[in-house]
């Protein structure tokens, strides 16, 4: 099951993960088109983690 968006309007997709980059490169070799979807997934997960970190830092300061 795929959760997320297979489409993204961003100019540049930032993966920032060695595993993610390697996975996307391997998928590019298959020419199935899934490489873009997986790259977007890794990018969205990265953004989610960054947002969680930002929120948790704020919460930590309140305690």
Steps between C-alpha positions, in 0.01 A plus 500: 500500500634843405421791729584846375494678170640369176508854365692799625523850356838574655784584265760311702433191709738469794542144626801548731526126571762258377248216494244718323745616236619147434144368477398770253808435287423127488139570401612733219672203338165314477332777296167444675448861606490399866828679571327841504225374732752349741712816490193705592424257782850535647484878459163523677622275781805725540274805525283320756798414718630855482160634604476251789845603616405868485182438698671282761772762553229757574328261741831428673552870568158522670576223751 
